[in-house]
Amino acid sequence: MGAGGPHAPVRAAVLLIASLGVAASPVAAQTWTSTAPTERPEPNERSFWNVDSNASFTTYAVASTLSPIVWERRRFVETLGLTHVLKLGEDPAESRFQIHTSVALRLDQEFGRDCIRDTDRCYDATNASDALGYQPLARRTRLDVPTFQVELRGPRGLSVRAGRQIGMDPAGMARFDGGRVAARPWRWLEVEGYGGRQVRPGTFGGSPGLGVQGSIHLVLPETLAPSDYPQIQDTPRTWLYGAALSAGLDRYAKVRAFAREMRNEEGTVLSYAGVGLTSRPHAALELRGDLVWELGREELVEAFAEVAAHAFEGTARFRFRHHVPRFDAGSIWGFFDPVPVSQLELALDAPPMGDVRVGGILRGRRSEPGNEVERDLGGELWGRVARGGWRAELRGFLWAGSLRPVAAILGELRRNIGARGAAWWRGSVWRFDDPWRDQRDTTSVSLALGGEFRVTRQSRFALDVEWAHSGLVRHRVRALASFLLRTWR
């Protein structure tokens, strides 16, 4: 069975050779990225730059005895980052102002198709002539510009930034094209303000929120008539504004406050405000808390509190969290927590006993979907041992109650082979108990074998084969091979 047509291997080879050319091109600048294999101090020059390239080619197949369909995929992902620093002033060593210019590009190229076992029949979602398999929203090539910004940095924490950037606060993450100004006039005070147009799918440089590499990016083709698909509408322009303030010192107490609003032509989309507190009065004690309100509904949507105690190389944490799912652009958490949930948690990471370290977590949750109150109780235990080139870990957890009854045991054994390779084994047993659908009560078992080999300091080849069985999908086999190339200049 083929995947991607007769020209797919040629296109993959061309893309991989192009990435190798970027990685191996001669450059005169020094390497100063802290994660680089050839790490060096930041150069004392007026102008210098850094290139970070990450290319991977992955091939995998998934098949189940319950279905004649075999998923075959060939995927090439290339990320390229460029950062340039210009120090202003006569002496670079005493420069108080710097201009940082950075851009990140991401190319995701898909070659796979869905085929029927033991036949030559395959379906290509991007082939418009295939009446059965064509999907008008699917694209093989997805080009994204995650960030593209110019920033002026100066004394007292001054930062003036313009371009595509990512904002983050207790209400979540957002990506926008606009500006940001921040300063720290005194050691105990920080201020920030930002605004711009939110970046959404459908633009040339857009991606689904903050989607990870390889995620599906659906774009409306220009030839698609909206009247043919009335359920699909153009995304309205949404503007994002926000500000934040932080006052105090971590040693005693630091108070944070922020506000964020998103608006379009029809009015306010979302409006958040929040406050937070952190304190570390002693090296062995940490305190933290956050509250976030959605102003439109006048509802507390996020509450978090944590007390952590450190002693004898161990840590004990007590946490409380209340979370209301939100379906705003850039957030996917609503799909994991479909109803508001309040949770208490006590976690313990015990001091090491020779080569062994153990820990555990006790959790309790409460929710009110509709007029009912649901509760459950869960626990988790884990142990880890590392000796020589061996590393083993065993973990198990249990949820009992009306929210999410599930139990699992997971194990992993890893063996490092010199400095260039490693081999591993993974296994798991899951028990699902669906309170609404009895047919989904099942036990799932999986076993996996894999290994990796470091070809050079910048390149790695990995292979992983997994078998799984459950009452829903029966036997399923997944095979994955990947080649990764990372370079820094």
C-alpha positions as CSV (number, residue, x, y, z in Angstrom):
1,M,0.0,0.0,0.0
2,G,1.3,3.4,-0.9
3,A,0.9,6.6,1.1
4,G,0.8,10.0,-0.6
5,G,1.2,9.0,-4.2
6,P,4.3,8.1,-6.3
7,H,5.8,11.6,-5.8
8,A,5.5,11.6,-2.0
9,P,9.0,10.0,-1.3
10,V,10.6,12.4,-3.8
11,R,9.0,15.4,-2.1
12,A,10.0,14.2,1.3
13,A,13.6,13.7,0.2
14,V,13.7,17.2,-1.2
15,L,12.3,18.8,2.0
16,L,14.7,16.8,4.1
17,I,17.7,17.8,2.0
18,A,16.6,21.4,2.2
19,S,16.6,21.2,6.0
20,L,20.0,19.7,6.0
21,G,21.2,22.5,3.8
22,V,19.9,25.1,6.3
23,A,21.5,23.2,9.2
24,A,24.9,22.8,7.5
25,S,25.2,26.2,5.9
26,P,28.4,28.1,6.9
27,V,27.9,30.9,9.4
28,A,30.3,33.2,11.2
29,A,28.4,34.0,14.4
30,Q,29.2,32.3,17.6
31,T,26.9,29.8,19.2
32,W,25.3,31.2,22.3
33,T,22.1,29.3,22.8
34,S,22.1,27.8,26.3
35,T,20.8,24.4,25.0
36,A,23.2,24.1,22.1
37,P,25.6,21.1,22.1
38,T,28.5,23.6,21.5
39,E,27.4,26.1,24.2
40,R,29.5,29.3,24.4
41,P,29.0,32.5,26.3
42,E,27.0,35.3,24.6
43,P,29.5,37.0,22.2
44,N,30.6,40.5,23.2
45,E,29.8,42.0,19.9
46,R,27.6,44.8,18.7
47,S,25.6,42.6,16.4
48,F,25.2,38.8,16.5
49,W,22.5,36.3,15.7
50,N,21.3,32.8,16.4
51,V,19.7,30.2,14.1
52,D,17.7,27.3,15.6
53,S,16.6,24.6,13.1
54,N,14.5,21.5,14.0
55,A,13.6,19.1,11.2
56,S,11.8,15.7,11.6
57,F,10.5,13.1,9.2
58,T,8.1,10.6,10.7
59,T,6.4,7.6,9.2
60,Y,3.8,5.6,11.0
61,A,0.9,3.2,10.5
62,V,-2.1,2.2,12.6
63,A,-4.2,-0.9,12.0
64,S,-6.9,-2.7,13.9
65,T,-8.4,-6.2,13.4
66,L,-11.8,-4.6,13.9
67,S,-11.5,-2.4,10.8
68,P,-10.2,-3.0,7.3
69,I,-8.9,0.6,7.2
70,V,-5.1,1.2,7.7
71,W,-3.9,4.7,8.4
72,E,-0.5,5.3,6.7
73,R,1.2,8.6,7.3
74,R,4.4,10.3,6.2
75,R,4.9,13.6,7.9
76,F,7.7,16.2,7.6
77,V,7.9,19.0,10.1
78,E,10.5,21.8,9.9
79,T,10.8,24.7,12.4
80,L,13.2,27.5,11.8
81,G,14.0,30.2,14.3
82,L,16.2,33.3,13.7
83,T,17.1,35.8,16.4
84,H,19.2,38.9,15.8
85,V,20.6,41.2,18.6
86,L,21.9,44.7,18.0
87,K,23.6,46.4,21.0
88,L,23.3,50.2,20.9
89,G,26.0,52.6,22.1
90,E,29.8,52.9,21.6
91,D,30.9,50.0,23.9
92,P,28.9,46.8,23.4
93,A,29.9,45.6,26.9
94,E,28.3,48.6,28.5
95,S,25.2,48.9,26.2
96,R,22.0,49.8,28.1
97,F,19.7,49.4,25.1
98,Q,19.4,46.4,22.7
99,I,17.2,45.6,19.7
100,H,16.1,42.0,19.5
101,T,14.5,40.8,16.2
102,S,13.1,37.2,16.1
103,V,11.0,35.2,13.7
104,A,9.9,31.6,13.9
105,L,8.6,29.6,10.9
106,R,6.9,26.2,10.8
107,L,6.3,23.9,7.9
108,D,4.0,20.8,8.3
109,Q,3.9,18.6,5.2
110,E,1.7,15.6,5.1
111,F,2.0,12.7,2.6
112,G,-0.3,10.0,4.0
113,R,-3.5,8.4,2.9
114,D,-6.1,5.9,4.3
115,C,-6.1,2.5,2.6
116,I,-8.2,-0.6,2.7
117,R,-6.3,-3.7,3.8
118,D,-5.3,-6.3,1.2
119,T,-6.5,-4.0,-1.7
120,D,-5.0,-1.2,-3.8
121,R,-7.8,1.2,-2.9
122,C,-6.7,4.3,-1.0
123,Y,-8.5,7.5,-0.1
124,D,-6.9,10.9,-0.2
125,A,-8.7,13.7,1.7
126,T,-7.0,16.4,-0.4
127,N,-7.7,15.0,-3.8
128,A,-10.6,16.9,-5.2
129,S,-11.3,14.3,-7.9
130,D,-11.9,11.7,-5.2
131,A,-15.7,12.0,-4.6
132,L,-15.6,9.6,-1.7
133,G,-12.5,10.7,0.3
134,Y,-12.2,14.4,-0.5
135,Q,-12.5,16.8,2.4
136,P,-12.6,20.5,1.3
137,L,-11.1,21.8,4.5
138,A,-8.0,19.5,4.5
139,R,-4.6,20.7,3.4
140,R,-1.4,18.8,2.9
141,T,0.9,21.8,3.3
142,R,0.6,24.0,6.3
143,L,2.9,27.0,6.8
144,D,2.7,28.9,10.0
145,V,4.5,32.0,11.5
146,P,4.2,31.4,15.2
147,T,6.1,34.6,16.2
148,F,7.6,37.6,14.3
149,Q,8.6,40.5,16.5
150,V,11.0,43.4,17.1
151,E,11.7,44.4,20.7
152,L,13.6,47.2,22.3
153,R,15.1,46.4,25.7
154,G,16.5,48.9,28.1
155,P,17.2,49.6,31.7
156,R,14.7,49.1,34.5
157,G,13.1,46.2,32.7
158,L,12.0,48.4,29.8
159,S,10.6,46.4,26.9
160,V,8.8,47.7,23.8
161,R,7.7,45.0,21.4
162,A,5.8,45.0,18.1
163,G,4.7,42.2,15.8
164,R,3.3,38.7,16.3
165,Q,3.6,37.5,19.8
166,I,2.1,35.3,22.6
167,G,0.5,36.6,25.7
168,M,0.0,34.5,28.8
169,D,-1.7,35.0,32.2
170,P,-3.8,32.9,34.6
171,A,-6.8,33.2,32.2
172,G,-4.9,31.4,29.5
173,M,-2.8,32.1,26.4
174,A,-3.5,34.2,23.3
175,R,-1.6,35.1,20.2
176,F,-2.0,38.5,18.5
177,D,-0.5,40.9,16.0
178,G,0.1,44.2,17.9
179,G,2.3,45.8,20.5
180,R,3.4,45.4,24.1
181,V,5.1,47.8,26.6
182,A,6.5,46.7,29.9
183,A,8.7,48.3,32.6
184,R,10.1,47.7,36.1
185,P,10.7,51.2,37.4
186,W,11.5,49.9,40.9
187,R,12.6,46.5,42.1
188,W,9.2,45.8,43.7
189,L,7.0,47.1,40.8
190,E,6.3,45.8,37.3
191,V,3.8,47.1,34.8
192,E,2.6,45.8,31.4
193,G,0.2,46.8,28.7
194,Y,-0.6,45.2,25.3
195,G,-3.1,45.1,22.5
196,G,-3.6,44.0,18.9
197,R,-5.6,41.7,16.6
198,Q,-5.9,38.1,17.6
199,V,-4.3,35.6,15.3
200,R,-6.8,32.9,14.3
201,P,-6.9,30.0,11.8
202,G,-7.6,31.0,8.2
203,T,-4.8,33.5,7.9
204,F,-1.5,32.8,6.0
205,G,0.5,32.7,9.2
206,G,-2.3,31.4,11.4
207,S,-2.5,28.1,13.3
208,P,-5.2,26.5,15.5
209,G,-4.6,28.5,18.6
210,L,-1.3,27.4,20.0
211,G,-1.4,24.0,18.3
212,V,1.5,21.7,18.7
213,Q,3.7,20.6,15.8
214,G,1.8,18.4,13.4
215,S,-1.7,19.4,14.4
216,I,-4.3,19.7,11.7
217,H,-4.7,23.2,10.3
218,L,-8.0,23.6,8.5
219,V,-8.2,26.5,6.0
220,L,-11.1,27.4,3.8
221,P,-10.1,27.0,0.1
222,E,-10.8,30.1,-2.1
223,T,-12.9,27.9,-4.4
224,L,-15.2,26.8,-1.7
225,A,-18.6,28.6,-2.0
226,P,-20.1,29.5,1.5
227,S,-23.5,28.7,0.2
228,D,-22.4,25.0,-0.2
229,Y,-21.5,24.8,3.4
230,P,-23.7,27.2,5.4
231,Q,-22.5,25.9,8.7
232,I,-19.0,27.4,7.9
233,Q,-18.7,31.1,8.5
234,D,-15.8,33.5,8.2
235,T,-14.1,34.2,11.5
236,P,-14.8,37.8,12.6
237,R,-11.9,40.1,13.4
238,T,-11.2,40.0,17.2
239,W,-9.2,42.6,19.0
240,L,-7.3,41.8,22.3
241,Y,-6.4,44.3,25.0
242,G,-4.8,43.8,28.4
243,A,-2.8,45.1,31.2
244,A,-1.0,43.7,34.3
245,L,0.6,45.0,37.4
246,S,2.9,43.2,40.0
247,A,4.0,44.8,43.3
248,G,6.1,43.4,46.1
249,L,9.0,41.0,46.7
250,D,8.9,37.2,46.6
251,R,10.8,37.0,49.9
252,Y,7.8,38.6,51.6
253,A,4.7,38.8,49.3
254,K,4.1,39.7,45.7
255,V,0.6,40.7,44.6
256,R,-0.4,40.5,40.9
257,A,-3.4,41.9,39.1
258,F,-4.4,41.7,35.4
259,A,-7.3,42.4,33.1
260,R,-7.9,41.2,29.5
261,E,-10.7,41.9,27.0
262,M,-11.5,40.5,23.6
263,R,-13.9,42.4,21.3
264,N,-15.2,42.2,17.7
265,E,-17.7,44.1,15.6
266,E,-20.6,42.8,17.6
267,G,-19.2,43.8,21.0
268,T,-17.3,42.1,23.9
269,V,-16.4,38.5,23.3
270,L,-14.6,37.7,26.6
271,S,-13.6,39.9,29.5
272,Y,-11.4,38.6,32.3
273,A,-9.8,40.1,35.5
274,G,-7.7,38.4,38.1
275,V,-5.5,38.7,41.2
276,G,-2.7,36.6,42.6
277,L,-0.4,36.3,45.5
278,T,3.0,34.5,45.9
279,S,5.2,34.4,49.0
280,R,8.3,32.5,50.1
281,P,8.9,33.6,53.7
282,H,11.4,30.7,54.2
283,A,13.4,28.5,51.9
284,A,11.3,25.6,53.0
285,L,7.9,27.2,52.5
286,E,6.1,28.4,49.3
287,L,2.7,30.0,49.1
288,R,0.7,30.8,45.9
289,G,-2.9,31.7,45.0
290,D,-4.8,33.0,41.9
291,L,-8.4,34.1,41.3
292,V,-9.8,34.8,37.8
293,W,-13.3,36.2,37.1
294,E,-15.2,36.4,33.8
295,L,-16.7,39.8,34.0
296,G,-19.4,39.3,31.4
297,R,-21.1,36.4,33.4
298,E,-19.8,37.7,36.8
299,E,-18.5,34.3,37.5
300,L,-15.4,33.0,39.2
301,V,-13.9,30.7,36.5
302,E,-10.5,29.9,38.0
303,A,-9.3,29.6,41.6
304,F,-6.0,28.1,42.7
305,A,-4.2,27.8,46.0
306,E,-1.0,25.9,46.9
307,V,1.1,25.5,50.0
308,A,4.4,23.6,49.5
309,A,6.9,22.5,52.2
310,H,10.5,21.4,51.3
311,A,12.6,19.4,53.7
312,F,15.2,16.6,53.5
313,E,15.1,16.6,49.7
314,G,11.4,15.8,49.8
315,T,8.4,18.0,49.1
316,A,4.8,18.0,50.4
317,R,2.2,20.0,48.5
318,F,-1.4,20.9,49.4
319,R,-3.5,22.3,46.4
320,F,-7.0,23.5,45.8
321,R,-8.3,24.2,42.3
322,H,-11.7,25.3,40.9
323,H,-11.9,25.3,37.2
324,V,-14.8,26.3,34.8
325,P,-14.2,25.1,31.2
326,R,-13.9,27.9,28.6
327,F,-14.2,27.5,24.9
328,D,-12.5,30.7,23.8
329,A,-10.1,30.6,20.9
330,G,-6.6,29.3,21.9
331,S,-8.0,27.2,24.8
332,I,-8.6,23.4,24.5
333,W,-9.2,22.7,28.2
334,G,-13.0,22.7,27.8
335,F,-12.7,19.4,25.9
336,F,-11.0,17.7,28.9
337,D,-13.2,19.2,31.7
338,P,-16.7,19.4,30.2
339,V,-18.2,20.6,33.6
340,P,-17.0,22.9,36.4
341,V,-14.9,20.9,38.8
342,S,-13.4,21.7,42.3
343,Q,-10.5,19.6,43.4
344,L,-8.4,19.1,46.6
345,E,-5.0,17.4,46.3
346,L,-2.3,16.3,48.7
347,A,1.0,15.3,47.0
348,L,4.1,13.9,48.6
349,D,7.5,13.4,46.9
350,A,9.6,11.4,49.5
351,P,13.3,11.9,50.0
352,P,15.5,9.5,47.9
353,M,16.4,6.1,49.5
354,G,19.6,5.3,47.7
355,D,18.7,4.9,44.0
356,V,15.0,4.7,44.7
357,R,12.5,7.6,44.9
358,V,8.8,7.3,45.6
359,G,5.8,9.6,45.8
360,G,2.0,9.7,46.0
361,I,-1.0,11.9,45.5
362,L,-4.5,11.8,47.1
363,R,-7.2,13.7,45.3
364,G,-10.9,14.5,45.8
365,R,-13.2,16.2,43.4
366,R,-16.7,17.7,43.3
367,S,-18.9,18.9,40.5
368,E,-22.5,20.0,39.9
369,P,-23.6,19.3,36.4
370,G,-27.2,20.5,36.3
371,N,-29.1,19.9,39.6
372,E,-27.0,16.9,40.6
373,V,-23.8,16.7,42.8
374,E,-21.1,14.3,41.7
375,R,-18.0,13.4,43.7
376,D,-15.1,11.0,43.4
377,L,-11.9,10.1,45.2
378,G,-8.6,9.2,43.6
379,G,-5.1,8.3,44.4
380,E,-1.8,7.8,42.7
381,L,1.5,6.1,43.7
382,W,4.7,6.0,41.8
383,G,8.2,4.7,42.3
384,R,11.4,5.3,40.3
385,V,14.9,3.7,40.4
386,A,18.0,4.6,38.5
387,R,21.2,2.7,38.6
388,G,24.0,2.7,36.1
389,G,22.5,2.8,32.6
390,W,19.2,1.4,33.8
391,R,16.1,3.4,34.7
392,A,12.7,1.9,35.8
393,E,9.4,3.5,36.8
394,L,6.1,2.1,37.9
395,R,3.0,4.2,38.4
396,G,-0.6,3.4,39.2
397,F,-3.7,5.4,39.9
398,L,-7.4,5.0,40.7
399,W,-10.5,7.2,40.4
400,A,-13.6,5.8,42.2
401,G,-16.9,7.7,42.2
402,S,-19.4,9.3,39.8
403,L,-17.2,11.6,37.8
404,R,-14.6,9.5,36.1
405,P,-14.2,5.9,37.3
406,V,-10.9,4.6,35.9
407,A,-7.8,2.7,37.1
408,A,-4.5,2.1,35.5
409,I,-1.0,0.7,36.0
410,L,1.9,1.9,33.9
411,G,5.5,0.7,33.8
412,E,8.6,1.6,31.8
413,L,12.1,0.2,31.7
414,R,14.9,2.0,29.9
415,R,18.5,1.1,29.2
416,N,21.0,3.6,28.0
417,I,23.5,2.0,25.5
418,G,26.7,4.0,25.8
419,A,26.4,7.7,24.9
420,R,24.7,7.2,21.5
421,G,21.6,5.0,22.1
422,A,18.9,3.7,24.3
423,A,16.3,1.0,24.3
424,W,13.0,0.9,26.2
425,W,10.0,-1.2,27.1
426,R,6.6,0.2,28.1
427,G,3.4,-1.5,29.3
428,S,0.1,-0.5,30.7
429,V,-3.3,-1.9,31.9
430,W,-6.3,0.4,32.0
431,R,-9.7,-0.3,33.4
432,F,-12.6,2.0,32.2
433,D,-16.0,2.2,33.8
434,D,-18.3,4.5,31.8
435,P,-21.2,5.5,34.1
436,W,-23.4,6.4,31.1
437,R,-22.6,3.8,28.4
438,D,-22.1,0.2,29.6
439,Q,-20.7,-0.9,26.2
440,R,-17.7,1.2,27.0
441,D,-16.8,-0.7,30.2
442,T,-13.6,-2.3,29.1
443,T,-10.0,-3.2,30.0
444,S,-7.2,-2.0,27.7
445,V,-3.7,-3.5,27.6
446,S,-0.7,-2.2,25.7
447,L,2.9,-3.2,25.2
448,A,5.6,-1.2,23.4
449,L,9.2,-1.7,22.4
450,G,11.4,1.0,21.1
451,G,14.9,2.5,20.8
452,E,16.8,5.4,19.5
453,F,20.2,6.0,18.1
454,R,22.1,9.3,18.1
455,V,23.8,9.5,14.7
456,T,25.5,12.8,15.5
457,R,25.2,15.4,18.2
458,Q,22.5,17.0,16.2
459,S,20.6,14.1,14.7
460,R,18.7,11.1,16.1
461,F,16.8,8.1,14.7
462,A,14.0,6.5,16.7
463,L,11.8,3.4,16.2
464,D,8.7,2.5,18.3
465,V,6.3,-0.4,17.9
466,E,3.2,-0.8,20.1
467,W,0.5,-3.4,20.4
468,A,-2.8,-2.7,22.2
469,H,-6.0,-4.6,22.8
470,S,-9.4,-3.6,24.3
471,G,-13.0,-4.6,23.9
472,L,-13.8,-1.6,21.7
473,V,-11.0,-1.7,19.1
474,R,-9.8,-5.3,19.6
475,H,-6.2,-5.8,18.4
476,R,-4.4,-2.7,17.2
477,V,-0.8,-2.2,16.1
478,R,1.1,1.0,15.7
479,A,4.6,1.4,14.2
480,L,6.5,4.7,14.2
481,A,9.9,5.6,12.8
482,S,11.3,9.1,12.9
483,F,14.5,11.0,12.1
484,L,15.2,14.3,14.0
485,L,17.8,16.9,13.1
486,R,18.5,19.8,15.4
487,T,21.1,22.5,14.8
488,W,22.2,25.7,16.5
489,R,24.4,28.4,15.0
